[in-house]
Amino acid sequence: MRAARIRLGMLIATVAGCIVASVTAAAANAGLGLSAAPRHGAVAAEDLPGLYGENRSYLARAADEARRMGDGDRARVLGELGSPDRDFLEVSADGDGQAVEVIGDLVHAQRIAVLVPGSDTTIDTFDHIGSRHGSVAGGSRALYAEMRAVAPETRVAVIGWYGYRAPRTKSREILTQDRAEEGGQLLRRQIHRLRGINPGASVALLCHSYGSVVCGDALRGMNPSEQSVLTGLAVFGSPGMGVDSAAELGASVPVWAGRGSRDWVSYVPHAQYRLLGERVGFGSDPVSAEFGARRLPTGDSRHGDYLRPGSLSLRSIALIALDRGPQVSRG
């Protein structure tokens, strides 16, 4: 009981500190007011070349607009994202932005890995956040290369899915599930679209940090038919999944959880409370025995380097994406 009161006190103190920071962040992230991003509904395989081209054209226009507005940093980022060798299913340069990048041949892939990032992800950090392999783009490429190396006979694709409004670390949203509930709905929609593009492929959800809260919400909202496309879900560096046990996710596929020995998230209180009408915290620790997830070997990974080339964590995550669970269990 005393431990629970301590955790609640820590959460309340953190919420109070974050409220002021969130006001500042909201003002700073109001956006450039760029032209509207393309919006796509259902997509078939034959639509992809045109969709990729439309998104590249949008990025070029947005880069020009940012440059005219005097935001050279945003213009540079958008110019890099819009290079001819990059393919995006969705993209937006408004505010913190949005970017859903495809690595590999999505139409003919047998295995599709969807990488869901955590807090502080924006279109500006999509390529670079701390280190290249810690970013969505860098991590996606490292994962794709590892999957190809492990299973060269298997056709694979990786999607770097920054398709939701990720919270900032210094904001009140980082302690609630509001952004995760919104993101979970969008992630379910993305998986449905993948079935329309490539109905024969299997999908693995790979979720980092706050992204694991998003994935937890997405999974809980899926019926058995929607889950049938999934082969597994792995969370790493997770603060929790919004539940107290893996069983509460209602998953019909294996759920894996890992945390590196040098990851600061181990110090985050694992609890969930109702506070001022909101759910604060994300439930039990996914790597605890009580949670009931399978152990994902992650070695000495730090919070931002689970997808570092050559690491145990990257190999483990790649094996999950390839639906090779027995090999993961042998470490």
Summary of the structure (lengths in Angstrom):
residues: 331
radius of gyration: 19.2
end to end distance: 36.4
largest distance: 59.5
contacts: 1155
relative contact order: 0.12
helix: 42%
strand: 17%
